[in-house]
């Protein structure tokens, strides 16, 4: 039997995430030192990250324990790995949010956070939320990249551990550049997302969770992440406004924690990017969230040592938690979005920030 990854297990044992009551307190002071302004250069160990097989085992166990959860296979990767989606649908008339992680296989801590979020959705304290919002979670779209099982060399990737994690899928395609293609022309992972999720379910909101480099700052302080709504001219203005509301919920939640510090992401305007293409194609309100620091990369300034894992995973959970709460209680419809008008774009201190 596969073991749950050390990262998830450690978080479960220490109890740094309390989601049952949909409240999340600030991290201990000691954790803040390993937060956004921490530039740790300790070894980056991929062996502590959840493997694909461990993820599948984890999801299947959660489905067996959770009456409200249904696990669906939405398709296969290039290498034949099943792509899983956790579903919580109690009333099809309720608003629906989709959380998507690891379009890029080397951006994994959001997946670790999504796993923890799924586990706590099974607690009795969350039943009132699940009665008012439908939740879809795809916790690892690019499983081949996450396992380094690809048809190209990974020699230039620099993390230590039992494998390298790659941005591209096994065919060396960036899955977040597929979203303006005809569905039949997409890579298998993107095609599965569009055919069996975006076209199948009536989705109102989507948060696309990624990781960026480590050297971006706002107001002279390194950020813990960055966010951006759709910027394509092809997106309905009403959908853009709903996307800004989604971003407002996340921004106010993370900024309130003391250790969270967000900037505006400098993203492109083309529809091949998920944030834009999905919004324009399906009228779904979308938000890009780029967490700080990748799990593996060819550029040393893009990756961050594991001492920062805790706060980045917690930031993911806060994000998912706060948005489902706001959708469930309707507060998302009245949230103040004026911060978007003054939120500065993040700047990069050194190196190059990887594209979303």
Secondary structure, DSSP 8 states (H G I E B T S, - for coil): -----HHHHHHHHHT---TTTT------HHHHTTSTT----S--BGGGS--HHHHHHHHHHHHHH-TT-EEEEEEE-TT--EEEEEEE-S-TTSEEEEEEE-SSTT--HHHHHHHHHHHHHTSGGGHHHHTTEEEEEE--S-HHHHHT--SS--TT---BSS----SS-TTS--GGG-TTS-GGGS-HHHHHHIIIIITTS---EEEEEEEE-S-EEETTEE-SEEEEE---TTS-HHHHHHHHHHHHHHHHHHHTTSS--EEE------TTSHHHHHHHHH--EEEEEEEE-BSS-SSGGGB--GGGHHHHHHHHHHHHHHHHHHHHHSGGGG---GGGGT--B-EESSS-----
